[in-house]
Amino acid sequence: MTADQVLNARSLTRLAAVARRLRLERGLSQADLAGAAGVSRQWIINLEQGRTEGLEVGRLMRVLDELDASLAVRDDRESL
């Protein structure tokens, strides 16, 4: 994957798959990523399984930061 590649995470299911894919590509265990991002391993498990309870944006941003990834919001009406 190139550094400027955009991974569509339009649903929680896709966000879960993207987070897991990035973690695996970086060779991180769930525990490693959790420790680096300051969240619990269970929180990473829940993220990767698409569970919404406790999925706080601040925590998500810390995890994405540890994965050298970012979250972007696109106005889909602009692309019509």
C-alpha positions in Angstrom: 0.0 0.0 0.0 1.3 3.4 -0.9 1.4 6.3 1.6 -1.2 8.3 -0.2 -3.6 5.4 -0.7 -7.2 6.0 0.4 -9.0 3.1 2.1 -12.7 3.5 2.1 -14.1 3.2 5.6 -17.7 4.4 5.0 -19.2 1.9 7.5 -18.1 0.6 10.8 -17.6 -2.8 9.3 -15.2 -1.3 6.7 -13.4 0.8 9.4 -12.9 -2.3 11.4 -11.4 -4.1 8.4 -9.1 -1.2 7.6 -7.9 -0.9 11.2 -7.0 -4.6 11.3 -5.4 -4.5 7.9 -3.2 -1.6 8.8 -2.2 -3.1 12.2 -1.2 -6.4 10.5 0.7 -4.6 7.7 2.7 -2.8 10.4 3.5 -6.0 12.1 1.8 -5.0 15.4 0.0 -7.2 17.8 -3.3 -6.0 19.3 -1.5 -5.6 22.6 1.4 -3.6 21.0 -1.0 -1.2 19.3 -3.2 -0.9 22.4 -0.2 0.0 24.5 1.2 2.5 22.1 -2.2 4.2 21.7 -3.1 4.2 25.3 -6.2 2.0 24.9 -6.9 -1.5 26.2 -6.4 -4.6 24.0 -10.2 -5.2 24.4 -10.8 -1.8 22.9 -8.7 -2.8 19.8 -10.6 -6.1 19.6 -13.9 -4.2 19.7 -12.7 -1.8 17.0 -11.6 -4.7 14.7 -14.9 -6.4 15.2 -16.9 -3.3 14.4 -18.5 -2.9 17.8 -19.7 0.6 18.5 -19.9 0.6 22.3 -17.0 2.6 23.7 -15.7 3.6 20.2 -14.8 7.2 21.1 -13.4 9.4 18.3 -10.4 10.5 20.5 -9.3 7.0 21.1 -9.8 6.1 17.4 -7.6 9.1 16.5 -4.8 7.9 18.8 -5.0 4.4 17.3 -4.9 5.8 13.8 -2.0 8.0 14.7 0.0 5.0 15.9 -0.8 3.3 12.6 0.5 6.4 10.7 -3.0 6.8 9.3 -5.6 9.5 9.3 -9.3 9.9 9.2 -10.8 12.2 6.5 -14.4 13.3 6.0 -15.5 13.7 2.4 -18.7 15.5 1.4 -20.3 12.8 -0.8 -22.7 15.3 -2.2 -19.8 17.1 -3.9 -19.0 14.0 -5.9 -22.5 13.7 -7.5 
